[in-house]
C-alpha cells in the first residue's frame, strides 16, 4: 500500500486497536524530542501506525504571545483530536470543527498529513478529510506531549519525563521563543508525578529520567505501550441504570432544545431574506430547503445518523447549532447570490 492512500473501503470488521500515550513534564523537559525518538523507533520495530501531536508544532506562537489564551487553545486542540479519534473509531471521514482557529487547524492537518494519517489531498478540502489506510488498518498509537485527557474505549498510558527545574529553565532560555520563566516556576510548583495508587486511570504509567531515556527503561516502555494497546480502558459507571436514564433524559432535552432553537434560526433567516428582497418564488424554495435541513438535523440527533453529525455520542447543543449554521449559510448564500 502506497503512502497517502486513503481509507475508502478499508474498514476492518475487527475492533480498532487505538492507544493514547500522554507525555507529561515541565516545558523544556524534552517531551517533544522524546516523542519523536519514540515514534521513530516504534515505526521501525513494530507494525503500528504512530502519530505525534506536539504543541510546538501546532500552536507555538499563539501560546507564547498570549499565555492567557493557553486554556482555550488547549481545549480547542483537544477538540481537534476528538474529531480525529471519532473518525478513526467510526471509520468515517474527519469533519472540520465548525468553530476553529484556521491557522492552528491548518497546522493540525499538516501534522497528520506529514505522518500519513490523513490523505495528502485532505488539505484541499473544506470540511471533510479522508483518513489514510495506514490510520485505519493498523493498530494506532497517538503520542501527545501534554496532559490531555480523553475518555473513550481506548488504550491509555502515561509517561512522565522527570527533569529538574533548573535544567528546564536553562533549556527554555536557549529556545528561539522561550516560555516565560515565571510560567515554568508556577507549573513546577503544581505538577505532580503519576500516582497509580491514588488515581486508577494512571495505572499504566512510567516515570523516565530526562534528558535521556535509560536503556534499562526501554523494555518497560515497550511493555507499557503493548499493554495499553491490548487493554483498552473502559469506564465503568457506578449506577448503569441511572446513567442510562440520565442519558435518555439528556438526549430528550437536547432534542427538544435543538428543535426550538433551529425553528427560531429558520424563522430569523426567513425574515432576513425578506429584508434582502429575495424574490417570492425563491423565498418559497429557501423555506423548503431550510425546513428540510432542520428535519434532517433533528433526525440525525434522534437516530444517531451521520449525514451531518458524524458522532455516536451525545453532542452539546452549541455544537449542533454551529453545524446547522454552517449548512444553513451555504443554502442562504445560494439564494442571496441569485439576487445580484
Residue frames as qw, qx, qy, qz and C-alpha x, y, z in Angstrom:
[[0.000, 0.887, 0.462, 0.000, 0.00, 0.00, 0.00],
 [0.430, 0.446, -0.019, 0.785, 1.45, 3.35, -1.06],
 [0.227, -0.352, -0.434, 0.797, 1.86, 6.14, 1.47],
 [0.195, 0.211, -0.030, -0.958, -1.01, 8.58, 1.38],
 [0.289, -0.226, -0.798, -0.478, -3.56, 6.11, 0.00],
 [0.433, -0.279, 0.229, -0.826, -6.91, 6.88, 1.55],
 [0.206, -0.063, 0.915, -0.340, -9.10, 4.59, 3.59],
 [0.675, 0.170, -0.050, -0.716, -12.25, 4.32, 1.46],
 [0.901, 0.111, -0.323, -0.266, -13.39, 0.74, 1.66],
 [0.477, 0.394, -0.705, 0.347, -10.59, -0.19, 4.04],
 [0.503, -0.483, 0.375, -0.611, -12.52, -0.54, 7.28],
 [0.303, 0.147, -0.937, 0.094, -11.89, -3.78, 9.13],
 [0.671, -0.463, -0.438, -0.378, -14.52, -5.84, 10.94],
 [0.664, -0.218, -0.527, 0.483, -12.15, -6.29, 13.88],
 [0.306, -0.917, -0.213, 0.142, -12.30, -3.79, 16.76],
 [0.417, 0.778, -0.201, 0.426, -9.86, -0.97, 16.20],
 [0.729, -0.383, -0.249, 0.511, -6.78, -1.03, 18.44],
 [0.151, 0.819, 0.032, 0.552, -6.27, 2.57, 19.43],
 [0.678, -0.403, -0.351, 0.505, -3.79, 3.73, 22.05],
 [0.012, 0.933, 0.008, 0.359, -3.10, 7.08, 23.64],
 [0.739, -0.171, -0.274, 0.592, 0.32, 7.79, 25.16],
 [0.099, -0.970, -0.099, -0.200, 0.49, 11.03, 27.14],
 [0.639, 0.158, -0.294, 0.693, 3.85, 12.67, 27.83],
 [0.348, -0.909, -0.215, -0.077, 3.88, 14.82, 30.95],
 [0.682, -0.199, -0.101, 0.696, 6.52, 17.15, 32.29],
 [0.102, -0.787, -0.090, 0.601, 7.60, 20.75, 32.54],
 [0.551, 0.833, -0.031, -0.037, 8.25, 22.88, 29.45],
 [0.308, 0.763, -0.560, 0.096, 11.72, 22.09, 28.05],
 [0.706, -0.389, 0.570, -0.156, 11.82, 18.75, 29.89],
 [0.050, -0.356, 0.843, 0.401, 12.36, 17.08, 26.50],
 [0.630, 0.293, 0.615, -0.372, 8.84, 15.84, 25.71],
 [0.646, 0.674, -0.066, -0.353, 8.82, 16.70, 22.01],
 [0.218, 0.624, -0.743, -0.104, 12.32, 15.30, 21.41],
 [0.345, -0.138, 0.902, -0.220, 11.43, 12.12, 23.30],
 [0.683, 0.422, 0.416, -0.428, 8.14, 11.77, 21.39],
 [0.576, 0.681, -0.338, -0.301, 9.85, 11.99, 18.00],
 [0.069, 0.483, -0.873, 0.027, 12.52, 9.45, 19.02],
 [0.485, 0.039, 0.801, -0.349, 9.91, 7.07, 20.40],
 [0.713, 0.527, 0.192, -0.421, 7.70, 7.28, 17.30],
 [0.420, 0.661, -0.582, -0.218, 10.71, 6.67, 15.03],
 [0.113, -0.318, 0.932, -0.135, 11.69, 3.57, 16.99],
 [0.584, 0.214, 0.664, -0.415, 8.14, 2.18, 17.08],
 [0.674, 0.606, -0.092, -0.412, 7.69, 2.62, 13.31],
 [0.330, 0.579, -0.740, -0.095, 10.91, 0.67, 12.75],
 [0.026, -0.224, 0.939, -0.260, 10.33, -2.08, 15.28],
 [0.367, 0.314, 0.784, -0.390, 6.55, -2.68, 15.05],
 [0.140, 0.388, 0.726, 0.551, 3.63, -2.69, 12.61],
 [0.052, -0.721, -0.527, 0.447, 1.91, 0.14, 14.47],
 [0.220, 0.717, 0.223, 0.623, 0.84, 3.40, 12.92],
 [0.475, -0.478, -0.359, 0.646, 2.24, 6.13, 15.15],
 [0.144, 0.793, 0.222, 0.549, 1.32, 9.79, 15.32],
 [0.443, -0.292, -0.368, 0.764, 2.83, 12.59, 17.40],
 [0.017, -0.853, -0.315, -0.416, 0.94, 15.77, 18.25],
 [0.544, -0.242, -0.292, 0.748, 3.18, 18.37, 19.87],
 [0.035, -0.897, -0.297, 0.324, 2.26, 21.86, 21.00],
 [0.293, -0.568, 0.344, 0.688, 5.45, 23.22, 19.47],
 [0.232, 0.082, 0.753, 0.611, 4.28, 22.05, 16.03],
 [0.016, 0.631, 0.741, 0.228, 0.65, 23.11, 16.26],
 [0.116, -0.918, -0.268, -0.269, 0.48, 26.36, 18.22],
 [0.647, -0.149, -0.258, 0.702, 3.85, 27.71, 19.39],
 [0.155, 0.294, 0.033, 0.942, 3.37, 31.40, 18.60],
 [0.453, -0.592, -0.340, -0.574, -0.20, 31.69, 19.92],
 [0.760, -0.489, -0.391, 0.177, 0.78, 30.12, 23.25],
 [0.597, -0.136, -0.177, 0.770, 3.86, 32.25, 23.76],
 [0.077, 0.330, 0.137, 0.931, 2.39, 35.56, 22.64],
 [0.527, -0.414, -0.046, -0.741, -0.85, 35.19, 24.59],
 [0.175, 0.107, -0.924, 0.323, -0.29, 32.94, 27.64],
 [0.423, 0.094, 0.478, -0.764, -3.77, 33.89, 28.88],
 [0.733, 0.267, -0.229, -0.582, -5.24, 32.04, 25.89],
 [0.087, 0.345, -0.935, -0.001, -3.47, 28.78, 26.75],
 [0.404, 0.123, 0.812, -0.402, -6.51, 27.13, 28.32],
 [0.646, 0.534, 0.202, -0.507, -8.90, 27.92, 25.47],
 [0.455, 0.605, -0.580, -0.300, -6.35, 26.94, 22.81],
 [0.104, -0.247, 0.954, -0.134, -5.61, 23.71, 24.65],
 [0.543, 0.299, 0.652, -0.437, -9.34, 22.89, 24.71],
 [0.603, 0.628, -0.136, -0.472, -9.58, 23.71, 21.02],
 [0.273, 0.499, -0.809, -0.151, -6.72, 21.35, 20.18],
 [0.315, -0.025, 0.899, -0.305, -8.36, 18.69, 22.34],
 [0.648, 0.474, 0.315, -0.506, -11.49, 19.11, 20.21],
 [0.484, 0.609, -0.525, -0.346, -9.44, 18.60, 17.03],
 [0.022, 0.309, -0.948, 0.074, -8.09, 15.35, 18.49],
 [0.503, 0.200, 0.707, -0.455, -11.58, 14.19, 19.40],
 [0.663, 0.568, -0.052, -0.485, -12.75, 14.73, 15.83],
 [0.363, 0.529, -0.751, -0.155, -9.78, 12.64, 14.63],
 [0.209, -0.142, 0.924, -0.287, -10.38, 9.87, 17.19],
 [0.616, 0.335, 0.489, -0.518, -14.07, 9.63, 16.32],
 [0.620, 0.584, -0.330, -0.406, -13.30, 9.41, 12.61],
 [0.194, 0.412, -0.890, 0.012, -10.80, 6.57, 13.26],
 [0.328, 0.021, 0.848, -0.416, -13.19, 4.70, 15.57],
 [0.615, 0.467, 0.398, -0.495, -16.21, 5.11, 13.28],
 [0.546, 0.075, 0.678, 0.487, -14.30, 4.54, 10.04],
 [0.329, 0.849, 0.408, 0.066, -15.61, 7.75, 8.51],
 [0.430, 0.577, -0.020, 0.694, -14.12, 10.97, 7.19],
 [0.374, -0.382, -0.414, 0.736, -12.86, 13.51, 9.71],
 [0.067, 0.877, 0.409, 0.242, -15.07, 16.57, 9.93],
 [0.307, 0.337, -0.200, 0.867, -13.77, 20.08, 10.45],
 [0.181, -0.525, -0.623, 0.551, -14.94, 21.68, 13.71],
 [0.161, 0.828, 0.437, 0.312, -17.40, 24.48, 12.94],
 [0.191, -0.971, 0.121, -0.079, -15.56, 26.78, 15.36],
 [0.880, -0.097, 0.075, 0.459, -11.81, 26.71, 14.85],
 [0.137, -0.841, 0.273, 0.447, -8.71, 28.86, 14.62],
 [0.805, 0.582, -0.055, -0.107, -7.82, 28.50, 10.96],
 [0.279, 0.734, -0.606, 0.131, -4.03, 28.75, 11.34],
 [0.406, -0.383, 0.777, -0.293, -3.99, 26.19, 14.15],
 [0.850, 0.240, 0.376, -0.279, -6.37, 23.87, 12.28],
 [0.683, 0.673, -0.278, -0.052, -4.15, 24.01, 9.18],
 [0.036, 0.631, -0.745, 0.215, -1.10, 23.18, 11.32],
 [0.656, -0.138, 0.661, -0.339, -3.00, 20.26, 12.86],
 [0.862, 0.450, 0.119, -0.200, -3.93, 18.94, 9.40],
 [0.454, 0.728, -0.509, 0.071, -0.32, 19.30, 8.25],
 [0.325, -0.493, 0.752, -0.293, 0.81, 17.41, 11.35],
 [0.796, 0.096, 0.542, -0.253, -1.50, 14.48, 10.48],
 [0.753, 0.641, -0.077, -0.128, -0.69, 14.60, 6.76],
 [0.210, 0.748, -0.623, 0.090, 3.07, 14.55, 7.32],
 [0.337, -0.322, 0.850, -0.244, 2.67, 11.37, 9.38],
 [0.307, 0.020, -0.835, -0.456, 0.48, 9.62, 6.76],
 [0.116, 0.280, 0.827, -0.474, -2.65, 9.73, 8.92],
 [0.471, 0.680, 0.364, -0.428, -4.83, 11.78, 6.56],
 [0.710, 0.467, 0.395, 0.349, -4.77, 11.87, 2.79],
 [0.395, -0.171, 0.148, 0.890, -2.39, 14.40, 1.17],
 [0.014, -0.438, -0.509, -0.741, -5.36, 15.77, -0.76],
 [0.317, -0.666, -0.642, 0.209, -7.14, 16.49, 2.53],
 [0.263, -0.430, -0.123, 0.855, -5.62, 19.96, 2.77],
 [0.041, -0.096, -0.481, -0.870, -7.53, 20.92, -0.37],
 [0.265, -0.551, -0.772, -0.175, -10.87, 20.05, 1.21],
 [0.160, -0.538, 0.046, -0.826, -13.06, 22.43, 3.15],
 [0.608, -0.421, 0.244, -0.627, -14.98, 20.41, 5.72],
 [0.959, -0.146, 0.200, -0.136, -14.22, 16.66, 5.44],
 [0.100, 0.725, -0.678, -0.067, -10.89, 14.85, 5.36],
 [0.937, 0.102, -0.307, -0.132, -10.10, 11.29, 4.27],
 [0.609, -0.609, 0.508, 0.012, -8.05, 9.14, 6.60],
 [0.365, 0.525, -0.737, -0.218, -5.29, 7.04, 5.08],
 [0.890, -0.078, -0.420, -0.159, -5.40, 3.27, 5.11],
 [0.456, 0.250, -0.636, 0.570, -2.44, 3.38, 7.47],
 [0.238, -0.293, 0.383, -0.843, -4.57, 5.19, 10.04],
 [0.757, -0.109, 0.114, -0.635, -7.47, 2.73, 9.97],
 [0.898, 0.162, -0.383, -0.142, -5.91, -0.64, 9.11],
 [0.579, 0.215, -0.625, 0.477, -3.12, -0.83, 11.69],
 [0.517, -0.652, -0.436, 0.344, -3.03, -0.52, 15.48],
 [0.222, 0.749, 0.035, 0.623, -2.74, 3.22, 16.03],
 [0.566, -0.507, -0.353, 0.547, -0.77, 4.84, 18.84],
 [0.145, 0.850, 0.105, 0.496, -1.05, 8.60, 19.25],
 [0.601, -0.237, -0.345, 0.681, 1.63, 10.29, 21.34],
 [0.065, -0.900, -0.229, -0.364, 0.66, 13.60, 22.94],
 [0.528, 0.179, -0.399, 0.728, 3.15, 15.87, 24.64],
 [0.204, -0.344, 0.252, -0.881, 0.83, 17.31, 27.27],
 [0.172, 0.115, 0.857, -0.473, -1.72, 16.38, 29.94],
 [0.507, -0.055, -0.428, -0.746, -4.58, 15.73, 27.56],
 [0.327, 0.036, 0.864, -0.382, -7.40, 13.64, 28.92],
 [0.514, 0.131, -0.467, -0.707, -9.71, 11.78, 26.58],
 [0.536, -0.037, 0.747, -0.391, -12.38, 9.36, 27.79],
 [0.737, 0.330, -0.333, -0.487, -13.18, 6.57, 25.37],
 [0.948, -0.143, 0.286, -0.014, -12.72, 2.86, 24.94],
 [0.638, 0.673, -0.316, 0.201, -9.06, 3.06, 24.00],
 [0.816, -0.166, -0.284, 0.474, -5.72, 2.08, 25.41],
 [0.079, -0.948, 0.079, -0.297, -4.21, 4.70, 27.69],
 [0.800, -0.245, -0.206, 0.508, -0.75, 5.10, 29.17],
 [0.076, -0.992, 0.029, -0.100, 1.21, 7.96, 30.63],
 [0.767, 0.113, -0.182, 0.605, 4.92, 8.78, 30.53],
 [0.269, -0.960, -0.051, 0.060, 6.27, 11.34, 32.98],
 [0.668, 0.453, -0.200, 0.555, 9.58, 12.92, 31.99],
 [0.562, -0.774, -0.148, 0.252, 11.32, 13.87, 35.21],
 [0.550, 0.453, -0.034, 0.700, 13.67, 16.83, 34.78],
 [0.376, -0.451, -0.385, 0.712, 14.97, 19.34, 37.29],
 [0.128, 0.926, 0.316, -0.163, 13.50, 22.82, 37.27],
 [0.251, -0.743, 0.331, 0.524, 16.97, 24.29, 36.77],
 [0.392, -0.055, 0.754, 0.525, 17.61, 22.20, 33.65],
 [0.283, 0.683, 0.658, 0.143, 14.21, 23.11, 32.18],
 [0.018, -0.942, -0.101, 0.320, 14.84, 26.81, 32.76],
 [0.320, -0.543, 0.527, 0.570, 18.27, 26.56, 31.15],
 [0.362, 0.210, 0.793, 0.442, 16.96, 24.74, 28.06],
 [0.182, 0.821, 0.539, -0.054, 14.00, 27.07, 27.80],
 [0.127, -0.853, 0.094, 0.498, 16.31, 30.07, 27.76],
 [0.298, -0.315, 0.678, 0.594, 18.05, 28.65, 24.68],
 [0.409, 0.529, 0.733, 0.123, 14.80, 28.40, 22.70],
 [0.185, 0.295, 0.336, 0.875, 14.06, 30.95, 19.94],
 [0.409, -0.504, -0.177, -0.739, 10.70, 31.66, 21.62],
 [0.246, 0.035, -0.848, 0.467, 11.05, 30.79, 25.31],
 [0.451, -0.658, -0.575, -0.180, 8.13, 30.24, 27.65],
 [0.177, -0.790, 0.223, -0.544, 8.07, 32.92, 30.38],
 [0.343, 0.247, -0.800, 0.425, 10.25, 31.73, 33.28],
 [0.370, -0.138, 0.506, -0.767, 7.51, 32.54, 35.79],
 [0.825, 0.075, -0.194, -0.525, 5.18, 30.17, 33.94],
 [0.701, 0.205, -0.673, 0.115, 7.66, 27.30, 34.33],
 [0.046, 0.224, -0.690, 0.687, 8.15, 28.13, 38.03],
 [0.608, -0.062, 0.226, -0.758, 4.37, 28.08, 38.53],
 [0.863, 0.137, -0.374, -0.309, 3.97, 24.78, 36.69],
 [0.480, 0.297, -0.751, 0.343, 6.87, 23.32, 38.65],
 [0.203, -0.188, 0.616, -0.738, 5.07, 24.09, 41.90],
 [0.711, 0.083, 0.204, -0.668, 1.86, 22.39, 40.73],
 [0.696, 0.303, -0.583, -0.289, 2.89, 19.45, 38.54],
 [0.697, -0.364, 0.547, -0.289, 2.57, 16.01, 40.13],
 [0.068, 0.293, -0.924, -0.237, 4.07, 12.67, 39.20],
 [0.678, -0.143, -0.545, -0.472, 1.62, 9.89, 38.23],
 [0.288, -0.276, 0.737, -0.546, 0.16, 8.24, 41.32],
 [0.484, -0.062, -0.779, -0.394, -1.40, 4.87, 40.36],
 [0.237, -0.243, -0.848, 0.406, -2.35, 4.13, 43.97],
 [0.137, 0.401, 0.369, -0.827, -4.43, 7.29, 44.18],
 [0.518, 0.488, -0.115, -0.693, -5.71, 7.53, 40.61],
 [0.777, 0.102, 0.621, -0.010, -6.89, 4.31, 38.95],
 [0.661, 0.741, 0.114, -0.037, -6.66, 5.84, 35.47],
 [0.126, 0.851, -0.511, 0.009, -2.90, 6.31, 36.00],
 [0.899, -0.239, 0.367, -0.010, -2.30, 2.58, 36.43],
 [0.822, 0.332, 0.213, 0.410, -0.42, 2.39, 33.13],
 [0.027, 0.988, -0.139, 0.068, 2.23, 4.99, 33.97],
 [0.858, -0.019, -0.052, 0.511, 6.00, 5.15, 33.81],
 [0.153, -0.965, 0.110, 0.182, 8.41, 7.82, 35.07],
 [0.828, 0.307, 0.058, 0.466, 11.52, 8.36, 32.93],
 [0.418, -0.669, 0.047, 0.612, 14.53, 10.46, 33.75],
 [0.517, 0.819, 0.113, 0.221, 15.20, 13.24, 31.24],
 [0.399, 0.592, -0.292, -0.637, 17.26, 14.23, 29.25],
 [0.379, 0.308, -0.816, -0.310, 17.94, 10.66, 28.17],
 [0.899, -0.171, -0.003, -0.404, 15.84, 7.52, 28.46],
 [0.337, -0.521, 0.783, -0.035, 17.99, 4.95, 30.22],
 [0.418, 0.229, -0.796, -0.373, 18.46, 1.74, 28.25],
 [0.038, -0.097, -0.952, 0.287, 17.01, -0.31, 31.10],
 [0.377, 0.381, 0.422, -0.732, 13.72, 1.61, 30.76],
 [0.310, 0.273, -0.581, -0.701, 13.35, 0.64, 27.11],
 [0.247, -0.150, -0.948, -0.132, 11.79, -2.79, 27.75],
 [0.025, 0.440, 0.681, -0.585, 9.49, -1.35, 30.41],
 [0.264, 0.426, -0.071, -0.862, 8.36, 1.31, 27.94],
 [0.342, 0.111, -0.761, -0.540, 7.61, -1.22, 25.18],
 [0.176, -0.276, -0.930, 0.165, 5.69, -3.42, 27.63],
 [0.115, 0.445, 0.437, -0.773, 3.70, -0.41, 28.80],
 [0.344, 0.339, -0.321, -0.814, 2.69, 0.54, 25.24],
 [0.328, -0.015, -0.894, -0.306, 1.74, -3.03, 24.34],
 [0.075, -0.344, -0.833, 0.426, -0.33, -3.37, 27.49],
 [0.225, 0.430, 0.193, -0.853, -2.17, -0.14, 26.69],
 [0.385, 0.232, -0.557, -0.698, -2.99, -1.21, 23.13],
 [0.360, -0.081, -0.919, -0.137, -4.19, -4.66, 24.17],
 [0.240, -0.483, -0.759, 0.365, -6.25, -3.45, 27.12],
 [0.032, -0.511, -0.236, -0.826, -8.47, -0.52, 26.21],
 [0.017, 0.078, 0.602, -0.794, -9.77, 1.45, 29.16],
 [0.298, -0.511, -0.661, -0.463, -13.49, 1.05, 29.77],
 [0.114, -0.251, 0.393, -0.877, -15.05, 3.50, 32.18],
 [0.313, -0.370, -0.875, 0.009, -17.40, 1.61, 34.50],
 [0.295, -0.492, -0.026, -0.819, -20.35, 3.57, 35.80],
 [0.111, -0.109, 0.801, -0.577, -21.41, 3.05, 39.41],
 [0.474, 0.384, 0.630, -0.480, -25.12, 3.00, 38.55],
 [0.176, 0.025, 0.736, 0.653, -25.66, 1.84, 34.98],
 [0.048, 0.640, 0.756, 0.125, -29.47, 2.06, 35.09],
 [0.113, -0.843, -0.249, 0.463, -29.41, 5.59, 36.49],
 [0.227, -0.437, 0.436, 0.753, -26.80, 6.62, 33.93],
 [0.153, 0.269, 0.798, 0.517, -28.95, 5.26, 31.11],
 [0.023, -0.793, -0.599, 0.107, -31.99, 7.09, 32.48],
 [0.186, -0.759, 0.023, 0.623, -29.99, 10.31, 32.71],
 [0.255, -0.167, 0.626, 0.718, -28.71, 9.80, 29.17],
 [0.117, 0.531, 0.777, 0.318, -32.25, 9.39, 27.80],
 [0.103, -0.869, -0.383, 0.297, -33.44, 12.47, 29.66],
 [0.264, -0.598, 0.272, 0.706, -30.43, 14.44, 28.46],
 [0.234, 0.078, 0.732, 0.636, -30.93, 13.29, 24.84],
 [0.049, 0.710, 0.693, 0.117, -34.63, 14.16, 25.00],
 [0.171, -0.848, -0.176, 0.470, -33.88, 17.60, 26.42],
 [0.267, -0.404, 0.465, 0.741, -31.23, 18.29, 23.79],
 [0.193, 0.339, 0.785, 0.481, -33.61, 17.19, 21.04],
 [0.027, -0.835, -0.544, 0.083, -36.34, 19.48, 22.37],
 [0.227, -0.776, 0.058, 0.585, -33.95, 22.42, 22.78],
 [0.304, -0.157, 0.625, 0.701, -32.49, 21.80, 19.33],
 [0.167, 0.575, 0.743, 0.300, -35.96, 21.75, 17.78],
 [0.085, -0.908, -0.338, 0.234, -36.90, 25.07, 19.40],
 [0.306, -0.655, 0.271, 0.635, -33.58, 26.70, 18.57],
 [0.315, 0.023, 0.704, 0.636, -33.49, 25.55, 14.94],
 [0.138, 0.746, 0.641, 0.115, -37.06, 26.79, 14.47],
 [0.137, -0.902, -0.103, 0.395, -36.00, 30.24, 15.66],
 [0.352, -0.417, 0.505, 0.668, -32.96, 30.22, 13.38],
 [0.282, 0.354, 0.754, 0.476, -35.08, 29.31, 10.35],
 [0.021, 0.868, 0.492, -0.058, -37.64, 31.98, 11.23],
 [0.240, -0.809, 0.108, 0.526, -34.97, 34.66, 11.68],
 [0.381, -0.167, 0.639, 0.647, -33.27, 33.65, 8.43],
 [0.234, 0.587, 0.702, 0.329, -36.53, 33.99, 6.50],
 [0.074, -0.928, -0.255, 0.261, -37.06, 37.48, 7.96],
 [0.317, -0.611, 0.377, 0.619, -33.56, 38.46, 6.83],
 [0.372, 0.157, 0.740, 0.538, -34.23, 37.02, 3.37],
 [0.142, 0.815, 0.552, 0.101, -37.38, 39.13, 3.03],
 [0.208, -0.884, 0.009, 0.418, -35.38, 42.16, 4.12],
 [0.346, -0.374, 0.586, 0.630, -32.91, 41.42, 1.32],
 [0.560, 0.499, -0.068, -0.658, -35.80, 41.49, -1.15],
 [0.207, -0.130, 0.938, 0.246, -35.43, 37.87, -2.19],
 [0.439, -0.009, -0.504, -0.744, -37.95, 37.04, -4.91],
 [0.727, -0.172, 0.291, -0.598, -41.18, 35.41, -3.61],
 [0.932, 0.189, -0.269, -0.155, -40.60, 32.21, -5.58],
 [0.527, 0.409, -0.618, 0.417, -37.07, 31.92, -4.21],
 [0.340, -0.412, 0.502, -0.680, -38.36, 32.63, -0.69],
 [0.906, -0.071, 0.050, -0.414, -40.61, 29.60, -1.02],
 [0.853, 0.297, -0.405, 0.145, -37.73, 27.40, -2.18],
 [0.186, 0.507, -0.592, 0.598, -35.48, 28.74, 0.59],
 [0.604, -0.340, 0.367, -0.621, -38.10, 27.96, 3.25],
 [0.969, 0.062, -0.121, -0.208, -38.49, 24.42, 1.91],
 [0.683, 0.403, -0.504, 0.343, -34.72, 23.81, 1.96],
 [0.051, -0.488, 0.560, -0.668, -34.26, 25.23, 5.45],
 [0.764, -0.239, 0.256, -0.542, -37.14, 23.20, 6.89],
 [0.945, 0.190, -0.267, -0.024, -35.81, 20.08, 5.21],
 [0.430, 0.483, -0.571, 0.506, -32.35, 20.80, 6.68],
 [0.390, -0.431, 0.464, -0.668, -33.89, 21.28, 10.14],
 [0.924, -0.083, 0.049, -0.369, -35.78, 17.99, 9.87],
 [0.842, 0.319, -0.396, 0.180, -32.65, 16.11, 8.78],
 [0.138, 0.518, -0.588, 0.606, -30.60, 17.55, 11.67],
 [0.621, -0.323, 0.380, -0.604, -33.24, 16.50, 14.19],
 [0.971, 0.096, -0.127, -0.178, -33.35, 13.04, 12.63],
 [0.567, 0.469, -0.559, 0.382, -29.58, 12.81, 12.95],
 [0.185, -0.443, 0.573, -0.664, -29.89, 13.64, 16.64],
 [0.800, -0.147, 0.205, -0.544, -32.81, 11.26, 17.17],
 [0.982, 0.160, -0.025, -0.093, -31.45, 8.24, 15.30],
 [0.589, -0.579, 0.456, 0.331, -27.69, 8.75, 15.53],
 [0.770, 0.559, 0.227, 0.207, -27.32, 9.03, 11.77],
 [0.562, -0.412, 0.215, 0.684, -24.22, 10.53, 10.16],
 [0.464, 0.712, 0.377, 0.370, -25.50, 12.69, 7.33],
 [0.085, 0.879, -0.088, 0.461, -24.47, 15.86, 9.14],
 [0.451, -0.724, 0.421, -0.307, -23.34, 14.82, 12.62],
 [0.743, 0.293, -0.598, 0.066, -20.59, 12.19, 12.46],
 [0.104, -0.397, 0.705, -0.578, -20.89, 11.23, 16.14],
 [0.555, -0.278, -0.772, -0.135, -22.35, 8.32, 18.07],
 [0.349, -0.332, -0.613, 0.626, -22.23, 10.17, 21.38],
 [0.038, -0.888, -0.449, 0.094, -24.41, 12.96, 22.70],
 [0.433, 0.350, 0.048, 0.829, -23.25, 16.33, 21.42],
 [0.092, -0.438, -0.358, 0.819, -23.52, 19.68, 23.11],
 [0.348, 0.787, 0.494, -0.126, -26.37, 21.79, 21.80],
 [0.001, 0.852, -0.216, -0.477, -23.88, 24.50, 20.85],
 [0.300, -0.275, 0.782, 0.472, -22.11, 22.05, 18.52],
 [0.367, 0.493, 0.780, 0.116, -25.38, 21.10, 16.82],
 [0.176, 0.908, 0.244, -0.292, -26.28, 24.77, 16.34],
 [0.152, -0.692, 0.465, 0.531, -22.83, 25.55, 14.93],
 [0.337, 0.021, 0.852, 0.400, -23.10, 22.72, 12.40],
 [0.301, 0.699, 0.647, -0.035, -26.61, 23.87, 11.46],
 [0.056, 0.889, -0.025, -0.454, -25.46, 27.47, 10.94],
 [0.255, -0.429, 0.672, 0.547, -22.68, 26.23, 8.66],
 [0.283, 0.282, 0.857, 0.326, -25.07, 24.25, 6.44],
 [0.162, 0.820, 0.498, -0.231, -27.73, 26.95, 6.59],
 [0.060, -0.777, 0.209, 0.590, -25.29, 29.64, 5.45],
 [0.259, -0.145, 0.782, 0.548, -24.34, 27.54, 2.43],
 [0.218, 0.573, 0.777, 0.141, -28.00, 27.36, 1.42],
 [0.023, 0.884, 0.279, -0.374, -28.72, 31.05, 2.07],
 [0.227, -0.556, 0.420, 0.680, -25.65, 32.16, 0.12],
 [0.290, 0.180, 0.808, 0.481, -27.01, 30.39, -2.94],
 [0.112, 0.761, 0.634, 0.080, -30.31, 32.27, -2.84],
 [0.152, -0.856, -0.063, 0.490, -28.85, 35.64, -1.96],
 [0.319, -0.334, 0.553, 0.693, -26.43, 35.40, -4.89],
 [0.297, 0.463, 0.757, 0.352, -29.37, 34.95, -7.26],
 [0.033, 0.893, 0.368, -0.257, -30.48, 38.48, -6.46],
 [0.137, -0.801, 0.278, 0.512, -27.32, 40.02, -7.92]]
